[in-house]
Amino acid sequence: MTGAGQGVGRQVALHLAASNAGGVVVNDYFLERANSVVSQIEGTGGKAIALRADVTRLEDVADLVERAGLRDIGLSRYLRPGAAIR
């Protein structure tokens, strides 16, 4: 879930975790925000990891997808973009 550190992206990530969607990759430009959401998800028994990436940079997105794929947290097989690019 890109842009999941705050706002709508955060709410969608929390909803996915609560809906037993499998593990949630919480992405944000600021890792501390992503870590906060992961703590909330894990606090309710969900699985999540925080990964930092700037989704305006193709290299960061490719790296994000690769790093997420290497984690064994029961990831669903879809990507939900939520980042607002200004």
C-alpha positions in Angstrom: 0.0 0.0 0.0 1.8 3.1 -1.1 1.2 6.3 0.7 0.1 4.4 3.8 1.8 6.5 6.4 -1.1 8.9 6.8 -4.5 9.9 5.5 -6.6 7.7 3.2 -3.6 5.4 2.5 -3.3 4.7 6.2 -7.0 4.0 6.6 -6.9 1.6 3.6 -3.9 -0.2 5.0 -5.6 -0.6 8.4 -8.8 -1.8 6.7 -6.9 -4.4 4.6 -5.2 -5.7 7.7 -8.4 -5.9 9.6 -10.1 -7.7 6.7 -7.6 -10.6 6.8 -6.1 -9.5 3.4 -2.8 -11.2 4.3 0.3 -9.3 5.1 0.3 -5.6 4.3 3.4 -3.7 3.0 3.1 -0.2 4.4 5.0 2.3 2.2 5.6 5.9 2.9 8.2 8.5 2.0 8.9 8.9 5.7 9.7 5.5 7.3 8.7 6.6 10.8 5.1 7.1 9.6 5.1 3.7 7.9 6.5 2.1 11.1 3.7 3.8 13.2 1.0 2.1 11.0 2.8 -1.2 11.1 2.7 -1.0 14.9 -1.0 -0.4 14.8 -1.6 -3.4 12.5 0.6 -5.7 14.6 -1.1 -4.5 17.7 -4.3 -6.0 16.5 -2.7 -9.3 15.5 -2.1 -8.4 11.8 1.1 -8.9 9.7 2.8 -5.9 8.2 6.2 -4.5 7.2 7.3 -0.9 6.6 9.3 0.0 3.6 10.4 3.5 2.6 10.2 4.5 -1.1 9.7 7.7 -3.1 7.1 6.5 -5.6 7.9 9.4 -7.9 11.2 7.6 -8.6 11.0 4.4 -10.8 14.1 3.0 -9.2 12.5 3.3 -5.7 9.3 1.6 -6.9 11.2 -1.3 -8.5 13.2 -1.7 -5.3 10.1 -1.5 -3.2 8.4 -4.3 -5.2 11.6 -6.4 -4.9 12.0 -6.0 -1.2 8.3 -6.7 -0.6 8.5 -9.9 -2.6 11.4 -11.1 -0.5 9.4 -10.9 2.8 7.3 -13.9 3.9 4.3 -12.3 5.6 1.5 -13.8 3.5 1.3 -10.9 1.0 -1.7 -10.7 -1.2 -0.9 -10.5 -4.9 -2.1 -7.0 -5.6 -0.7 -3.5 -5.3 -2.9 -0.7 -4.0 -1.5 2.7 -4.8 -2.5 5.5 -2.3 0.3 8.0 -2.6 -0.6 11.5 -3.6 2.0 12.9 -6.0 2.1 16.6 -6.1 
